[in-house]
């Protein structure tokens, strides 16, 4: 194993990211552990070390008696090439053990474009890519996070999905493994027992895809009577049961976020009709103010960071936010510790927040407007008005902010050219508000993403627009904001379409994922690595039409590839929300 480590530390960029000597690392005792787990983040170290969910699971598992939990990340392309040239194997960052020495290899599948990285990591670990090819000598390959809610495209590669809060599912799986290891149970029996008893567990090998003529997609059906036909997504009843991150990992190499991260609330009460996270991460739960202040104090002392991020899907909706901010400002008075408040909702509440947050780092205020027109915002369930945004931006400029980021989604159902023009008009009015306050136009950075219909939402049945439409929107907004203080950035159109195919796809999409990976697909979420031609060739090679998946209107009431995963919001609830959206658009 020492040879493998030497490989990683010689001849690669930023070798320090592979050292694994982070402050507050706590994995130990592998030889005595009853169950060993390697948490695998399928992207580079800089992103994975900043992923809050991975931190939470790392502490959850290492808090369990008899469990040793390590971490691993996807090597950058230069390190991958070197490992292959030297026949090195991927390892745990702290133990330095090869990944096939662990009982469980657990992937956090937090976004669609990480899927080929999973295959890279399995291959570098010397493990078969396909679940059907693994035997008693291999670790269980487990996956959770967002893609566990629509798991079929990755089903060929994963032994066991855990849908829901990891703190509610992983300990139950580990306890099962502890027991069956003592009994010497075979792999098949372990997976069957997990499918029967572990909350949120979905074991694809016990389900077969059944075609549905109305959609052209398949849905999984159980092949045994003793596994559930529907899998209930697991959730913690109380957010206080999630581990307090009082001594988070501090990376040696730079991460994308270097700050204390505290999840103050899980779930979102707003229910925007396009938002998957807002519909599946329910019910809404929050931490008490006293707990948050205690965690913040201990985490600042344990890390040396000078920023605290208060995280949730909608920080503004934390019920005691004013009190929390006052308490944190008092706790860190004179220590030059700033607060970061992402996910603020710009409404009447935000008008008062800048006065409360003079210590907040003012790099930029973010507004998730989502649509330029009030008509379209109302249709998608975004409860925010132009008056709210203008008042919030004015208050922010008065409190010292100088940059405003505004996020929009283009390609929404019922969208017209007038709705696209409204994006540019709104940005110009927000900029003009800056002139009224600071005697110069406010800098507006508008980010435009493309609508992707996500499972378990009222908009899951809607089609994506075509690539030509997206390009026309891009040209129209570029022209409308030319020679103005508004700077517009766009997501890669081709990448958003791929995201839609993976989000809505069935088990056949796994063949295309593997084919794209074998053609060299790596780090597809990165502009410099994404190659659309490679993916198009992969889909063609396996006989899949991406447009037939991404651009088809699906029929309400017809089973979908993810219908076997049951979330807090029922399908009828989502269908009712879709009906209200269509009524608002005048289409019903």
Secondary structure, 3 states (H helix, E strand, C coil): CHHHHHHHHCCCCCHHHHCCCCECCCCCCCCCCCEEEEEEECCCHHHHCCCHHHHHHHHHHHCCCCEEEEEEECCCHHHHHHHHHCCCCCECCCCCCEHHHCCEEEEECCCHHHHHHHHHHHHHCCCCCCHHHCCCCCCEEEEECHHHHCCHHHCCCCCEEECECHHHHHHHHHHHHHHHHHHCCCHHHHHHHHHHHCCCEECHHHEEEEEECCCCEEEEEECCCCCCCCEECECCCCHHHCCCCCCCCECCCCCCCCCEEEECEECCCCCCCCCHHHHHCCCCEECCHHHHHHHHHHHHHHHCCCEEEEECCCHHHCCCHHHHHHHHHHHCCCCCCEEECCCCCCCCCHHHHHHHCCCECCCCEEEEEECCCHHHHHHCCCCCCHHHHHHHHHHHHHHCCCEEEEEEEECCCCCCHHHHHHHHHHHHHHHHHHHHHHCCCCEEEEEEEECCCCCCCCCCCCCCCCHHHHHHHHHHHHHHCCCCCEEEEECCHHHHHHHHHHHHCCCCHHHHHHHHHHCCCCCCCCCCCCCHHHHHHHHHHCCCCHHHHHCCCCCCCCCCCCCCEECCCCHHHHHHHHHHHHHHCCCC
